[in-house]
Amino acid sequence: MAQKLVVGNWKLNGSLAANDALLGGCVALVGVDMAVCVPFPYLAQVGSCLTGMALGAQTVSEFQSGAYTGEVSAEMLAEVGCRYVIVGHSERRTLFGENNVTVGRKTVAALRAGLVPIVCVGESLAEREAGQVMEVIGRQLDAVRECIGVQGLSRTVIAYEPVWAIGTGRAASADEAQEVHAGIRRWLAEHGAPAEEIRILYGGSVKADNAEALFAMPDVDGGLIGGASLVARDFMAICQAAMANGGG
Ligand code: 13P
């Protein structure tokens, strides 16, 4: 596997001044790929001051152009310098009505524009307790595969984000994450995708003090970081942990 990828998901946070201050404390590190996914209005600002880090958005329209008030197309994101876009984040699924079908369509749109979709999958606590983790994730991945095929899958990044770990301070343990990541890689291989080449990120309460253990796992290829990506020192510590465990 290539070096690890650490992506900050700023969610609905930031201001011109706060972004400047945050990015002022971040430097690109050699040996780890870094990116930040920021709110739409700040793409230009952040894009203009990033060096050695990639730019991304947090969602994208399934449509290319037309009468879709409020939507932002993948082509627009590409034009303003995005490399990545998050699709299917659980917050979008639970709060904004996205489902496996719309996530599939958004993934198509991202690939069409040459963006790398970061496809989020993960189970709720109830689903975990019912022993349905891989069943749920398999359904989420299948919906995407049906839209983009195996060829398309090879151009994605997968993010395993257990819903119960997002913003709760209760991250999956390194072993729990590894078990699911290995399951996702198995699923990819079984469906004919180049499983070893597809990065699988872990997201959900990654902090400076648990990043090292998570990134040491053989199937954890990096992280998708929410809250801790808003604090430069924490984000940098997480990126350093990924660098130290690179190539794994
Ligand atoms: P937290 O790191 O704040 O738990 O958020 C994770 C997440 O949702 C990243 O997309």
Boltz pocket constraint, residues with backbone or C-beta under 6 A from the ligand:
constraints:
  - pocket:
      binder: B
      contacts: [[A, 9], [A, 89], [A, 161], [A, 165], [A, 166], [A, 167], [A, 168], [A, 169], [A, 203], [A, 204], [A, 205], [A, 206], [A, 224], [A, 225], [A, 226], [A, 227], [A, 228]]
      max_distance: 6.0
